[in-house]
Amino acid sequence: MGFIVRVLVNAATIALAAAFVPGLRLDGVVPALLAGLVLGLINALVRPVLLVLTLPLTLITLGLFLLVLNGICLALTAWLVPGFDIDGFLPAMLGALVISVVSWILTAFVSDRGRVERYR
């Protein structure tokens, strides 16, 4: 259940980023859901490898290179998903920033089991 909720959160944040960031285009609900699934898989499988490979550069830039890495993961998602297009690297980085912030806020309220939790 938690995996499905995370895919839905990813899809919603991708749709929100496509609505607000110029250069990101999304052709409907199905590409959004597919992009949410693919982005989740990329973040789970590819991103850790990229993090290890780029660790010296991330340390030198005091972590700012992680924004570039998130943009690369989003661009890879757009390359794999038909109906989700990115016009360049700057829209990919801005879209990744929007997706990261909104996803972080939304997943703060969802447990690993997919239940909505309130913090007191």
Beta strands, then each sheet from edge to edge (+ up, - down):
strand 1: 24-26
strand 2: 84-86
sheet 1: 1+ 2-
end
